[in-house]
Amino acid sequence: MDPDAALREVVIDPSRPVRVVHDTTTVAQALGLMHRARVRHLPVVSRGRCLGVLVDVDLVAAAVDGVAGPVGPIARRPAPTVPLGADAPATARAILAGGTDAALVMDDGVVVGIVTATDVLAGLTGADRAATGAAPGDPARRDLREDVRP
């Protein structure tokens, strides 16, 4: 049996609707949206085309440096992308190649979601449990009260 077969069967789906900003959105507006939506990444679009992705740390650094203008120049380009329905290994490779901790999920040239490294980890963990079952001693099966010491 191919040990990677189970991983290729794991499809990583975005967990919530994607929020986007335009390249003319200001740093303050983007920070506000990130805070309200509780997200760390925002795709940047212009004329229906994705230009890149804003990452929270880049946006905070820009604000600290006094940048108040549009976010277009701050966006990481090119944004790491995966097609809708990408498997876990392909998604992980895109995230690593992009040098960030997320990839934009694309469907026919449109951003339809964001997948983070945490999403990939959850998918891989679920695939491992589904393929092997939770074995005795597996932390997933351990009673957390066992960790409490007097």
Phi, psi and omega in degrees: 000135180288117183295336180273354183299317180297324180291324180291339180277347181279115177261129182264115179256143176297143188271347179205166180300148182273141174255139178233159174233157176274158181297342180268356177299140181279163178302314181298318179296317180294318177300316179299317179295316178302316182294312181295320183275350182057051178236162180245355183222140176224121173294144178251124182239156174210125180052042177078004182245136179282124180266330184173196181225138174270136177246139186309316182295325178292321181292317178296317179299319178297317180296317179296325179281000177089010178287124181239351187283202183291153183274348181312310181291343182273338185299141175283130182228142347287152178287138174295136182226155172222151176285154175304131180089009179298146179277172184300312181298318179296320179294315179299317179298319180295318179296314180297316180295330181281348177071022177225192182247025180203160174225146176278137177266124185246143174223111180055043177081004181247137176288120181245357179179177176228134177244128180260168176299327177296321176298318180295316179300316179297319179294317180293321178296316177296322180295319180296316180293320181293323183284324187248343187076157180279114183278157174304137182088351177295128180306334180292336181259352184286139175285121184297341178294340178294338182278349182276123180245146180293000000 
